[in-house]
Amino acid sequence: MPFVKVYIHFVWSTKNRYPFLDNKELRTKVWKHIQDNAQKKGIFVDFVNGYADHCHCLVSLGVDQTIQKVMQLIKGESSFWINKHGLTTEKFEWQDEYFAVSVSESMIDRVRNYIKNQEEHHKKKTFQEEYDELIIKYGFQHFKD
């Protein structure tokens, strides 16, 4: 049996960066659902959190999982679930694009803490500013699922 330990830090936004997830109670419910549903699908979500218009997710990929498939399963199912339960006043959608970067084992705790502190972090910096910094730092173009 193969042993794979590959961590990916995913970041994606709501459609047009609309602040659908505008209260902490709603965000907490969505993040818990993402974690629970991923577990049922065999996706190991190490940590998930975000803010009104985006989500951060630290995932350990399984031996037969791809970045694209994990994103399809997490984003697609969570938006369906949010709409099915009427958690937002308007139809909820995630943006097609996402950011994905590998995380070395030595940086796992740092990334977890970064994801954990999203509420505080976004009192000082918008998601757009954060996203632009990530793109510049890692030299990536947009990823689409």
DSSP file (Angstrom, degrees, kcal/mol; ACC not computed):
  #  RESIDUE AA STRUCTURE BP1 BP2  ACC     N-H-->O    O-->H-N    N-H-->O    O-->H-N    TCO  KAPPA ALPHA  PHI   PSI    X-CA   Y-CA   Z-CA
    1    1 A M              0   0    0      0, 0.0     2,-0.0     0, 0.0     0, 0.0   0.000 360.0 360.0 360.0 128.3    0.0    0.0    0.0
    2    2 A P        -     0   0    0      0, 0.0     2,-0.5     0, 0.0    61,-0.1  -0.325 360.0-143.4 -70.0 152.6    1.5    3.4   -1.0
    3    3 A F        +     0   0    0     59,-0.1     2,-0.4    60,-0.1    59,-0.0  -0.978  22.6 177.6-117.3 119.9    2.1    6.1    1.6
    4    4 A V        +     0   0    0     -2,-0.5     2,-0.3    57,-0.1    59,-0.1  -0.982  14.2 176.0-126.6 132.7    1.5    9.6    0.4
    5    5 A K        +     0   0    0     -2,-0.4     2,-0.5    57,-0.1   100,-0.1  -0.757  21.5 148.5-136.3  88.3    1.8   12.8    2.5
    6    6 A V  E     -A   61   0A   0     55,-0.6    55,-2.8    -2,-0.3     2,-0.4  -0.972  27.2-160.0-126.5 115.0    1.1   15.8    0.3
    7    7 A Y  E     -AB  60 103A   0     96,-0.6    96,-2.3    -2,-0.5     2,-0.4  -0.800   6.4-169.8 -98.2 136.6   -0.4   18.9    1.8
    8    8 A I  E     -AB  59 102A   0     51,-3.0    51,-2.7    -2,-0.4     2,-0.7  -0.988  15.2-147.1-125.3 132.7   -2.1   21.5   -0.4
    9    9 A H  E     -AB  58 101A   0     92,-3.1    92,-1.7    -2,-0.4     2,-0.3  -0.897  23.5-166.9 -97.7 113.2   -3.3   25.0    0.8
   10   10 A F  E     -AB  57 100A   0     47,-3.2    47,-2.4    -2,-0.7     2,-0.4  -0.789  10.6-178.9-101.1 143.1   -6.4   25.8   -1.3
   11   11 A V  E     +AB  56  99A   0     88,-2.3    88,-3.1    -2,-0.3     2,-0.3  -0.987  10.1 160.8-138.6 131.5   -8.0   29.3   -1.4
   12   12 A W  E     -A   55   0A   0     43,-2.0    43,-3.0    -2,-0.4     2,-0.2  -0.985  22.4-138.4-147.7 158.1  -11.2   30.1   -3.4
   13   13 A S  E     -A   54   0A   0     84,-0.5    82,-3.0    -2,-0.3    41,-0.3  -0.643  25.1 -97.1-114.4 169.0  -13.7   32.9   -3.4
   14   14 A T  B >   -D   94   0B   0     39,-2.3     3,-2.6    80,-0.3    80,-0.3  -0.401  66.7 -68.6 -73.7 160.9  -17.4   33.3   -3.7
   15   15 A K  G >  S-     0   0    0     78,-2.8     3,-2.0     1,-0.3    -1,-0.2  -0.316 122.2  -6.1 -55.8 126.9  -18.8   34.2   -7.1
   16   16 A N  G 3  S-     0   0    0      1,-0.3    -1,-0.3    -3,-0.1    -2,-0.1   0.694 118.9 -81.6  56.6  21.1  -17.7   37.8   -7.9
   17   17 A R  G <  S+     0   0    0     -3,-2.6    -1,-0.3     1,-0.2    -2,-0.2   0.782  76.8 170.5  55.5  31.1  -16.3   37.9   -4.4
   18   18 A Y    <   -     0   0    0     -3,-2.0     2,-2.5     1,-0.1     3,-0.3  -0.531  42.8-118.9 -69.8 134.8  -19.8   38.7   -3.1
   19   19 A P        +     0   0    0      0, 0.0     3,-0.4     0, 0.0    34,-0.2  -0.316  56.9 149.0 -77.6  61.9  -19.8   38.5    0.8
   20   20 A F        +     0   0    0     -2,-2.5     2,-1.5     1,-0.3    33,-0.2   0.868  68.3  58.4 -58.0 -38.5  -22.4   35.7    1.0
   21   21 A L  S    S+     0   0    0     31,-2.2    -1,-0.3    -3,-0.3    33,-0.1  -0.437  70.1 151.1 -94.1  61.6  -20.8   34.3    4.2
   22   22 A D        +     0   0    0     -2,-1.5     2,-0.4    -3,-0.4    -1,-0.2   0.362  50.7  53.8 -85.6   4.9  -21.4   37.6    6.0
   23   23 A N  S  > S-     0   0    0     -3,-0.1     4,-2.4     1,-0.1     3,-0.2  -0.997  76.3-126.8-140.2 150.5  -21.7   36.4    9.5
   24   24 A K  H  > S+     0   0    0     -2,-0.4     4,-2.8     1,-0.2     5,-0.2   0.847 107.8  56.3 -61.4 -38.0  -19.5   34.2   11.7
   25   25 A E  H  > S+     0   0    0      2,-0.2     4,-1.9     1,-0.2    -1,-0.2   0.920 110.1  45.5 -61.4 -44.0  -22.3   31.7   12.6
   26   26 A L  H  > S+     0   0    0     -3,-0.2     4,-2.5     2,-0.2    -2,-0.2   0.932 113.0  50.1 -64.6 -46.2  -23.0   31.0    8.9
   27   27 A R  H  X S+     0   0    0     -4,-2.4     4,-3.1     1,-0.2     5,-0.3   0.928 109.2  51.6 -58.5 -45.7  -19.3   30.6    8.2
   28   28 A T  H  X S+     0   0    0     -4,-2.8     4,-2.1     1,-0.2    -1,-0.2   0.904 110.5  49.0 -58.0 -42.6  -18.8   28.2   11.1
   29   29 A K  H  X S+     0   0    0     -4,-1.9     4,-2.1    -5,-0.2    -1,-0.2   0.910 113.4  46.2 -63.8 -43.4  -21.7   26.1    9.8
   30   30 A V  H  X S+     0   0    0     -4,-2.5     4,-2.7     2,-0.2    -2,-0.2   0.919 112.2  49.7 -67.8 -44.2  -20.3   26.0    6.2
   31   31 A W  H  X S+     0   0    0     -4,-3.1     4,-2.3     1,-0.2    -1,-0.2   0.902 111.6  49.3 -63.2 -39.7  -16.7   25.2    7.3
   32   32 A K  H  X S+     0   0    0     -4,-2.1     4,-2.9    -5,-0.3    -1,-0.2   0.918 111.2  49.6 -64.7 -42.1  -18.0   22.4    9.5
   33   33 A H  H  X S+     0   0    0     -4,-2.1     4,-3.2     2,-0.2     5,-0.3   0.926 109.3  51.4 -62.6 -44.2  -20.1   21.0    6.7
   34   34 A I  H  X S+     0   0    0     -4,-2.7     4,-2.4     1,-0.2    -1,-0.2   0.935 113.4  45.5 -57.4 -46.1  -17.1   21.2    4.3
   35   35 A Q  H  X S+     0   0    0     -4,-2.3     4,-2.1     2,-0.2    10,-0.2   0.942 116.2  44.6 -63.6 -48.6  -15.0   19.3    6.8
   36   36 A D  H  X S+     0   0    0     -4,-2.9     4,-1.8     1,-0.2    -2,-0.2   0.919 115.8  46.2 -63.8 -44.9  -17.7   16.7    7.6
   37   37 A N  H  X S+     0   0    0     -4,-3.2     4,-1.4    -5,-0.2    -1,-0.2   0.897 110.6  53.0 -67.0 -40.3  -18.6   16.1    3.9
   38   38 A A  H  <>S+     0   0    0     -4,-2.4     5,-3.1    -5,-0.3     3,-0.4   0.920 106.7  53.4 -60.1 -42.8  -15.0   15.9    2.8
   39   39 A Q  H ><5S+     0   0    0     -4,-2.1     3,-1.5     1,-0.2    -1,-0.2   0.912 106.2  52.5 -59.4 -42.5  -14.4   13.2    5.5
   40   40 A K  H 3<5S+     0   0    0     -4,-1.8    -1,-0.2     1,-0.3    -2,-0.2   0.806 110.4  49.2 -62.1 -28.9  -17.4   11.2    4.1
   41   41 A K  T 3<5S-     0   0    0     -4,-1.4    -1,-0.3    -3,-0.4    -2,-0.2   0.342 122.0-106.5 -93.2   5.8  -15.8   11.4    0.6
   42   42 A G  T < 5S+     0   0    0     -3,-1.5     2,-0.5     1,-0.3    -3,-0.2   0.717  75.8 136.8  77.8  20.6  -12.4   10.3    1.9
   43   43 A I      < -     0   0    0     -5,-3.1     2,-1.1    -6,-0.2    -1,-0.3  -0.892  49.9-140.1-101.2 125.3  -10.8   13.8    1.6
   44   44 A F  E     -C   60   0A   0     16,-0.8    16,-2.5    -2,-0.5     2,-0.8  -0.738  17.5-171.3 -90.8 101.5   -8.6   14.7    4.6
   45   45 A V  E     -C   59   0A   0     -2,-1.1    14,-0.2   -10,-0.2     3,-0.2  -0.829   4.4-175.1 -90.4 110.9   -9.3   18.3    5.4
   46   46 A D  E     -     0   0A   0     12,-2.4     2,-0.3    -2,-0.8    -1,-0.2   0.900  69.6  -6.7 -72.4 -43.0   -6.7   19.3    8.1
   47   47 A F  E     -C   58   0A   0     11,-1.4    11,-3.2     2,-0.0     2,-0.4  -0.978  61.1-174.6-156.3 141.7   -8.1   22.8    8.6
   48   48 A V  E     +C   57   0A   0     -2,-0.3     2,-0.3     9,-0.2     9,-0.2  -0.999  23.0 128.5-140.0 139.6  -10.8   25.0    7.0
   49   49 A N  E     +C   56   0A   0      7,-2.1     7,-3.7    -2,-0.4     2,-0.3  -0.946  13.8 149.5-170.1 176.3  -11.7   28.6    7.7
   50   50 A G  E     -C   55   0A   0     -2,-0.3     5,-0.2     5,-0.3     2,-0.2  -0.945  33.8 -95.2 175.9-153.0  -12.2   31.8    5.8
   51   51 A Y  E >   -C   54   0A   0      3,-2.0     3,-1.0    -2,-0.3   -30,-0.1  -0.686  56.9 -61.7-142.6-167.0  -14.1   35.0    5.7
   52   52 A A  T 3  S+     0   0    0      1,-0.3   -31,-2.2    -2,-0.2   -30,-0.1   0.757 130.4  25.0 -58.5 -29.4  -17.3   36.6    4.1
   53   53 A D  T 3  S+     0   0    0    -34,-0.2   -39,-2.3   -33,-0.2     2,-0.3   0.250 121.3  31.0-125.0  13.4  -16.1   36.1    0.5
   54   54 A H  E <   -AC  13  51A   0     -3,-1.0    -3,-2.0   -41,-0.3     2,-0.4  -0.995  56.5-135.9-164.3 168.7  -13.6   33.2    0.5
   55   55 A C  E     -AC  12  50A   0    -43,-3.0   -43,-2.0    -2,-0.3     2,-0.4  -0.986   5.6-158.7-134.3 141.2  -12.4   30.0    2.0
   56   56 A H  E     -AC  11  49A   0     -7,-3.7    -7,-2.1    -2,-0.4     2,-0.4  -0.952  16.4-179.7-114.1 139.2   -9.0   28.5    2.9
   57   57 A C  E     -AC  10  48A   0    -47,-2.4   -47,-3.2    -2,-0.4     2,-0.6  -0.971  19.4-155.2-144.8 125.2   -8.6   24.8    3.2
   58   58 A L  E     -AC   9  47A   0    -11,-3.2   -12,-2.4    -2,-0.4   -11,-1.4  -0.905  26.8-178.9-100.5 117.9   -5.5   22.7    4.1
   59   59 A V  E     -AC   8  45A   0    -51,-2.7   -51,-3.0    -2,-0.6     2,-0.7  -0.935  28.0-146.4-124.0 138.5   -5.9   19.3    2.6
   60   60 A S  E     -AC   7  44A   0    -16,-2.5   -16,-0.8    -2,-0.4   -53,-0.2  -0.922  32.5-132.5 -99.2 113.5   -3.7   16.2    2.7
   61   61 A L  E     -A    6   0A   0    -55,-2.8   -55,-0.6    -2,-0.7     2,-0.1  -0.384  13.8-132.0 -69.7 140.7   -4.2   14.5   -0.7
   62   62 A G    >   -     0   0    0     -2,-0.1     3,-1.6   -57,-0.1    -1,-0.1  -0.363  33.5 -94.5 -82.7 170.2   -4.9   10.8   -0.8
   63   63 A V  T 3  S+     0   0    0      1,-0.3    -1,-0.1   -61,-0.1    -2,-0.1   0.789 124.6  33.6 -59.7 -31.2   -3.0    8.5   -3.1
   64   64 A D  T 3  S+     0   0    0      2,-0.1     2,-0.4     0, 0.0    -1,-0.3   0.143  97.0 107.1-112.9  20.2   -5.7    8.6   -5.9
   65   65 A Q    <   -     0   0    0     -3,-1.6     2,-0.3     4,-0.0     3,-0.0  -0.783  48.4-161.2-102.8 143.4   -6.8   12.2   -5.4
   66   66 A T     >  -     0   0    0     -2,-0.4     4,-2.4     1,-0.1     5,-0.2  -0.816  30.6-116.6-114.5 159.6   -6.0   15.2   -7.7
   67   67 A I  H  > S+     0   0    0     -2,-0.3     4,-2.3     1,-0.2     5,-0.2   0.932 116.1  50.2 -57.6 -47.0   -6.2   18.9   -6.9
   68   68 A Q  H  > S+     0   0    0      1,-0.2     4,-2.4     2,-0.2    -1,-0.2   0.916 111.5  46.6 -61.0 -45.4   -9.0   19.3   -9.5
   69   69 A K  H  > S+     0   0    0      2,-0.2     4,-2.5     1,-0.2     5,-0.2   0.907 111.2  51.3 -66.5 -41.8  -11.1   16.5   -8.2
   70   70 A V  H  X S+     0   0    0     -4,-2.4     4,-2.7     1,-0.2     5,-0.3   0.926 111.9  47.8 -60.5 -44.6  -10.8   17.6   -4.6
   71   71 A M  H  X>S+     0   0    0     -4,-2.3     4,-2.6    -5,-0.2     5,-0.6   0.916 110.8  50.9 -63.9 -42.8  -11.9   21.1   -5.6
   72   72 A Q  H  X5S+     0   0    0     -4,-2.4     4,-1.8    -5,-0.2     5,-0.5   0.934 113.9  44.6 -59.3 -45.8  -14.8   19.8   -7.6
   73   73 A L  H  X5S+     0   0    0     -4,-2.5     4,-1.4     3,-0.2     5,-0.3   0.922 119.2  40.3 -66.8 -44.8  -16.0   17.7   -4.7
   74   74 A I  H  X5S+     0   0    0     -4,-2.7     4,-1.9    -5,-0.2     5,-0.2   0.963 122.9  37.2 -71.1 -51.7  -15.6   20.3   -2.0
   75   75 A K  H  X5S+     0   0    0     -4,-2.6     4,-2.3    -5,-0.3     5,-0.3   0.938 118.7  47.8 -68.7 -46.8  -16.8   23.4   -3.9
   76   76 A G  H  X<S+     0   0    0     -4,-1.8     4,-1.9    -5,-0.6    -3,-0.2   0.938 116.1  41.8 -61.7 -49.1  -19.6   21.7   -5.8
   77   77 A E  H  X S+     0   0    0     -4,-1.4     4,-2.7    -5,-0.5    -1,-0.2   0.902 113.8  52.1 -67.7 -40.5  -21.2   19.9   -2.9
   78   78 A S  H  X S+     0   0    0     -4,-1.9     4,-2.5    -5,-0.3    -1,-0.2   0.901 110.4  47.3 -66.9 -39.1  -20.8   22.8   -0.5
   79   79 A S  H  X S+     0   0    0     -4,-2.3     4,-2.2     2,-0.2    13,-0.2   0.911 112.9  49.9 -67.4 -39.3  -22.6   25.3   -2.8
   80   80 A F  H  X S+     0   0    0     -4,-1.9     4,-2.9    -5,-0.3    -2,-0.2   0.935 112.6  47.7 -59.3 -46.4  -25.3   22.7   -3.5
   81   81 A W  H  X S+     0   0    0     -4,-2.7     4,-2.0     2,-0.2    -2,-0.2   0.901 109.9  51.7 -63.7 -43.4  -25.7   22.2    0.3
   82   82 A I  H  <>S+     0   0    0     -4,-2.5     5,-2.3     1,-0.2     6,-0.4   0.926 115.6  41.7 -60.2 -45.5  -25.8   25.9    1.1
   83   83 A N  H ><5S+     0   0    0     -4,-2.2     3,-1.3     1,-0.2    -2,-0.2   0.897 110.9  55.9 -69.8 -41.2  -28.6   26.5   -1.5
   84   84 A K  H 3<5S+     0   0    0     -4,-2.9    -1,-0.2     1,-0.3    -2,-0.2   0.867 113.6  41.3 -59.1 -37.2  -30.5   23.3   -0.6
   85   85 A H  T 3<5S-     0   0    0     -4,-2.0    -1,-0.3    -5,-0.2    -2,-0.2   0.348 108.2-124.7 -95.1   5.9  -30.7   24.6    3.0
   86   86 A G  T < 5 +     0   0    0     -3,-1.3    -3,-0.2    -4,-0.2    -4,-0.1   0.875  54.1 154.2  57.3  42.3  -31.4   28.2    2.1
   87   87 A L      < +     0   0    0     -5,-2.3     2,-0.3    -6,-0.2    -4,-0.1   0.662  60.8  45.7 -79.4 -15.5  -28.5   29.6    4.1
   88   88 A T  S    S-     0   0    0     -6,-0.4     4,-0.1     2,-0.1   -67,-0.1  -0.920  78.6-130.3-124.8 154.5  -28.1   32.7    1.9
   89   89 A T  S    S+     0   0    0     -2,-0.3     2,-0.2   -69,-0.1    -1,-0.1   0.828  95.2  42.8 -73.1 -30.4  -30.8   35.0    0.6
   90   90 A E  S    S-     0   0    0      1,-0.1     2,-0.2   -70,-0.1    -2,-0.1  -0.702 110.7 -74.9-108.8 165.0  -29.5   34.8   -2.9
   91   91 A K        -     0   0    0     -2,-0.2     2,-0.3     1,-0.1    -2,-0.1  -0.405  54.2-133.0 -59.6 126.9  -28.3   31.8   -4.9
   92   92 A F        +     0   0    0    -13,-0.2     2,-0.3    -2,-0.2    -9,-0.1  -0.650  32.3 167.0 -87.1 137.6  -24.9   30.9   -3.6
   93   93 A E        -     0   0    0     -2,-0.3   -78,-2.8   -78,-0.1     2,-0.3  -0.994  27.8-136.9-146.3 146.8  -22.0   30.2   -5.9
   94   94 A W  B     -D   14   0B   0     -2,-0.3   -80,-0.3   -80,-0.3     2,-0.1  -0.744  36.8-103.7 -92.4 150.8  -18.2   29.8   -5.6
   95   95 A Q        -     0   0    0    -82,-3.0   -80,-0.1    -2,-0.3    -1,-0.1  -0.399  25.4-125.6 -64.8 149.7  -15.9   31.4   -8.2
   96   96 A D  S    S+     0   0    0     -2,-0.1    49,-1.0    48,-0.1    -1,-0.1   0.894  87.5  79.1 -65.6 -40.0  -14.5   28.9  -10.8
   97   97 A E  E     +E  144   0C   0     47,-0.2   -84,-0.5    48,-0.1     2,-0.3  -0.234  57.5 173.2 -69.9 156.5  -10.9   30.0  -10.1
   98   98 A Y  E     -E  143   0C   0     45,-2.0    45,-1.3   -86,-0.1     2,-0.4  -0.975  27.5-127.0-155.0 163.8   -8.9   28.8   -7.1
   99   99 A F  E     +B   11   0A   0    -88,-3.1   -88,-2.3    -2,-0.3     2,-0.4  -0.938  26.6 178.5-113.4 135.6   -5.4   29.0   -5.7
  100  100 A A  E     +B   10   0A   0     -2,-0.4     2,-0.4   -90,-0.2   -90,-0.2  -0.980   4.1 168.3-142.3 127.5   -3.6   25.8   -4.7
  101  101 A V  E     -B    9   0A   0    -92,-1.7   -92,-3.1    -2,-0.4     2,-0.1  -0.999  34.3-115.0-139.6 141.1    0.0   25.6   -3.4
  102  102 A S  E     -B    8   0A   0     -2,-0.4     2,-0.5   -94,-0.2   -94,-0.2  -0.410  26.7-148.2 -72.5 152.1    1.9   22.7   -1.8
  103  103 A V  E     -B    7   0A   0    -96,-2.3   -96,-0.6    -2,-0.1     2,-0.1  -0.984  10.4-131.2-125.1 125.3    2.9   23.0    1.8
  104  104 A S    >   -     0   0    0     -2,-0.5     3,-2.0     1,-0.1     4,-0.5  -0.408  26.4-113.8 -72.5 153.3    6.0   21.5    3.2
  105  105 A E  G >  S+     0   0    0      1,-0.3     3,-1.0     2,-0.2     4,-0.4   0.828 116.3  60.3 -57.1 -33.2    5.7   19.5    6.4
  106  106 A S  G 3  S+     0   0    0      1,-0.2    -1,-0.3     2,-0.1     4,-0.2   0.680 107.3  46.4 -69.3 -16.2    7.8   22.1    8.3
  107  107 A M  G <> S+     0   0    0     -3,-2.0     4,-2.5     1,-0.1     5,-0.2   0.414  80.8 100.0-104.9   0.0    5.3   24.8    7.4
  108  108 A I  H <> S+     0   0    0     -3,-1.0     4,-2.8    -4,-0.5     5,-0.2   0.918  84.2  47.0 -55.3 -49.9    2.0   23.0    8.3
  109  109 A D  H  > S+     0   0    0     -4,-0.4     4,-2.4     1,-0.2    -1,-0.2   0.887 112.0  51.1 -61.8 -38.5    1.6   24.6   11.7
  110  110 A R  H  > S+     0   0    0     -4,-0.2     4,-2.1     2,-0.2    -1,-0.2   0.917 112.4  45.6 -64.7 -43.2    2.3   28.1   10.2
  111  111 A V  H  X S+     0   0    0     -4,-2.5     4,-2.7     2,-0.2     5,-0.2   0.915 111.2  53.0 -67.5 -42.4   -0.3   27.5    7.5
  112  112 A R  H  X S+     0   0    0     -4,-2.8     4,-3.0    -5,-0.2    -2,-0.2   0.937 111.0  47.0 -55.4 -47.7   -2.9   26.1   10.0
  113  113 A N  H  X S+     0   0    0     -4,-2.4     4,-1.7     2,-0.2    -1,-0.2   0.883 110.7  52.0 -64.5 -38.3   -2.4   29.3   12.2
  114  114 A Y  H  < S+     0   0    0     -4,-2.1    -1,-0.2     2,-0.2    -2,-0.2   0.935 113.8  43.1 -61.8 -46.7   -2.8   31.5    9.2
  115  115 A I  H >< S+     0   0    0     -4,-2.7     3,-1.3     1,-0.2    -2,-0.2   0.911 111.8  55.0 -65.2 -42.3   -6.0   29.8    8.2
  116  116 A K  H 3< S+     0   0    0     -4,-3.0     3,-0.4     1,-0.3    -1,-0.2   0.818 106.4  52.1 -60.0 -33.2   -7.2   29.8   11.8
  117  117 A N  T 3X  +     0   0    0     -4,-1.7     4,-2.6     1,-0.2    -1,-0.3  -0.008  68.6 120.9 -99.0  29.7   -6.7   33.6   12.1
  118  118 A Q  H <> S+     0   0    0     -3,-1.3     4,-2.4     1,-0.2    -1,-0.2   0.872  70.4  57.4 -61.5 -38.9   -8.7   34.7    9.1
  119  119 A E  H  4 S+     0   0    0     -3,-0.4     4,-0.2     1,-0.2    -1,-0.2   0.947 114.4  37.9 -58.1 -49.3  -11.2   36.8   11.1
  120  120 A E  H >> S+     0   0    0      1,-0.2     3,-1.5     2,-0.2     4,-0.5   0.918 113.8  56.4 -66.4 -45.0   -8.4   38.9   12.5
  121  121 A H  H >X S+     0   0    0     -4,-2.6     3,-1.3     1,-0.3     4,-1.2   0.882 105.0  51.5 -56.4 -42.3   -6.3   38.9    9.3
  122  122 A H  H 3< S+     0   0    0     -4,-2.4    -1,-0.3     1,-0.3    -2,-0.2   0.422  92.0  72.6 -85.6   3.5   -9.2   40.4    7.3
  123  123 A K  H <4 S+     0   0    0     -3,-1.5    -1,-0.3    -4,-0.2    -2,-0.2   0.696 112.5  31.0 -76.1 -20.7   -9.7   43.2    9.7
  124  124 A K  H << S+     0   0    0     -3,-1.3     2,-0.4    -4,-0.5    -2,-0.2   0.670 127.1  31.1-107.9 -24.4   -6.5   44.6    8.2
  125  125 A K  S  < S-     0   0    0     -4,-1.2    -1,-0.3     4,-0.0     2,-0.0  -0.999  72.2-126.4-144.3 136.1   -6.4   43.3    4.6
  126  126 A T     >  -     0   0    0     -2,-0.4     4,-2.2     1,-0.1     5,-0.1  -0.329  30.1-112.9 -75.3 163.9   -9.1   42.5    2.0
  127  127 A F  H  > S+     0   0    0      1,-0.2     4,-3.4     2,-0.2     5,-0.2   0.896 118.1  55.9 -61.7 -40.4   -9.3   39.2    0.3
  128  128 A Q  H  > S+     0   0    0      2,-0.2     4,-2.6     1,-0.2    -1,-0.2   0.919 108.3  47.1 -60.0 -43.8   -8.3   40.8   -3.0
  129  129 A E  H  > S+     0   0    0      2,-0.2     4,-1.9     1,-0.2    -1,-0.2   0.919 114.8  47.2 -62.2 -43.6   -5.1   42.3   -1.5
  130  130 A E  H  X S+     0   0    0     -4,-2.2     4,-2.2     2,-0.2    -2,-0.2   0.933 112.9  48.3 -62.7 -47.2   -4.3   38.9    0.1
  131  131 A Y  H  X S+     0   0    0     -4,-3.4     4,-2.5     1,-0.2     5,-0.2   0.920 109.9  51.6 -61.7 -46.1   -5.0   37.0   -3.2
  132  132 A D  H  X S+     0   0    0     -4,-2.6     4,-2.3    -5,-0.2    -1,-0.2   0.892 109.6  50.7 -59.3 -40.1   -2.9   39.4   -5.2
  133  133 A E  H  X S+     0   0    0     -4,-1.9     4,-3.1     2,-0.2    -1,-0.2   0.903 110.0  49.7 -63.2 -42.2    0.0   38.9   -2.8
  134  134 A L  H  X S+     0   0    0     -4,-2.2     4,-2.5     2,-0.2     6,-0.3   0.915 111.1  49.0 -63.1 -43.1   -0.3   35.1   -3.1
  135  135 A I  H  X>S+     0   0    0     -4,-2.5     4,-1.6     2,-0.2     5,-0.9   0.922 115.8  43.1 -63.4 -45.0   -0.3   35.3   -6.9
  136  136 A I  H  <5S+     0   0    0     -4,-2.3    -2,-0.2    -5,-0.2    -1,-0.2   0.936 114.4  50.7 -65.7 -46.4    2.8   37.6   -6.9
  137  137 A K  H  <5S+     0   0    0     -4,-3.1    -2,-0.2     1,-0.2    -1,-0.2   0.904 123.9  28.2 -59.4 -44.0    4.6   35.6   -4.2
  138  138 A Y  H  <5S-     0   0    0     -4,-2.5    -1,-0.2    -5,-0.2    -2,-0.2   0.511  99.7-129.6-100.1  -5.9    4.1   32.2   -6.0
  139  139 A G  T  <5 +     0   0    0     -4,-1.6     2,-0.2    -5,-0.2    -3,-0.2   0.836  53.5 153.6  64.9  33.6    4.0   33.5   -9.6
  140  140 A F      < -     0   0    0     -5,-0.9     2,-0.2    -6,-0.3    -1,-0.2  -0.619  39.2-143.5 -98.1 154.1    0.7   31.7  -10.4
  141  141 A Q        -     0   0    0     -2,-0.2     2,-0.1     1,-0.1    -1,-0.0  -0.520  50.0 -69.1 -94.5 174.7   -2.0   32.3  -12.8
  142  142 A H        -     0   0    0     -2,-0.2     2,-0.4   -43,-0.1    -1,-0.1  -0.385  45.4-143.6 -66.5 142.7   -5.6   31.5  -12.0
  143  143 A F  E     -E   98   0C   0    -45,-1.3   -45,-2.0    -2,-0.1     2,-0.4  -0.880  14.4-163.0-103.2 140.6   -6.6   27.9  -11.6
  144  144 A K  E      E   97   0C   0     -2,-0.4   -47,-0.2   -47,-0.3   -48,-0.1  -0.945 360.0 360.0-121.9 147.7  -10.0   26.7  -12.8
  145  145 A D              0   0    0    -49,-1.0   -48,-0.1    -2,-0.4    -1,-0.1   0.433 360.0 360.0 -97.9 360.0  -11.9   23.6  -11.9
